[in-house]
Amino acid sequence: MKLIKFLLLLTIVYSCKTDSKTDLKPDSDVNETYTMYGFLIEEFVHSSTMLKDQIAENLSNDKLLNDDTTQTYHSLTTEYLKYLDSVYWKLFDKINDQYDYNGELSNKELINEFFFNGEKYNEKATKFISKLESYRTEILKLITDKNLAERVRRELNTDSVQNREAKKFDYLNYMYKDLPLISVLSHMKYREKVIIEFENDFLKNRMLNE
């Protein structure tokens, strides 16, 4: 229940992003929101750690130990998460105080400078999207469960996004541009958790079908 509430908060904060970038909330309310992102990150990391333990146990199962498809999926996931983690720490290392929600963690320009040249993707953004698309494409070749495949397509989709005013944005422009650093870091940890959930479900399906 606690995690569900956190996810709802994350959805609400993203849905409140407007073209004008105008924030009429008092500073204290804004800082509370940034602090909540810190709680989100802790929750996502905790959940991911527990899931990794389950995955390690499943990978040692006799049914999967010598299963090439399973090992390929795990290798692809490990490689992509290593890349995602490297991007996370490159961003995180830009701040001096990880608990100062009034300072650099709330800085929107850090994200804009990291991923964009004006409204266009820079090389880092292009690579970020390419890595995700490549990972999604490769694991979908291995997934036979239709429900899991649909979840992967939906969650790891990088198509342009249309807002409530029917205006289209490139994926990263919509997801990350003009957002505070802490919210982007939170989203990356959320994505990591979801990807690990997918692998855990994939392994369960393989064990049932082997």
HELIX and SHEET records of a PDB file:
HELIX    1   1 LYS A    2  SER A   15  1                                  14    
HELIX    2   2 ASP A   27  LEU A   59  1                                  33    
HELIX    3   3 ASP A   62  LEU A   65  1                                   4    
HELIX    4   4 ASP A   68  PHE A   92  1                                  25    
HELIX    5   5 GLU A  104  SER A  106  5                                   3    
HELIX    6   6 GLU A  109  PHE A  115  1                                   7    
HELIX    7   7 GLU A  123  LEU A  140  1                                  18    
HELIX    8   8 LYS A  146  GLU A  155  1                                  10    
HELIX    9   9 TYR A  171  MET A  175  1                                   5    
HELIX   10  10 LEU A  181  ASN A  209  1                                  29    
SHEET    1   A 2 PHE A 116  ASN A 117  0                                        
SHEET    2   A 2 LYS A 120  TYR A 121 -1                                        
SHEET    1   B 2 VAL A 161  GLN A 162  0                                        
SHEET    2   B 2 LYS A 168  PHE A 169 -1                                        
END                                                                             
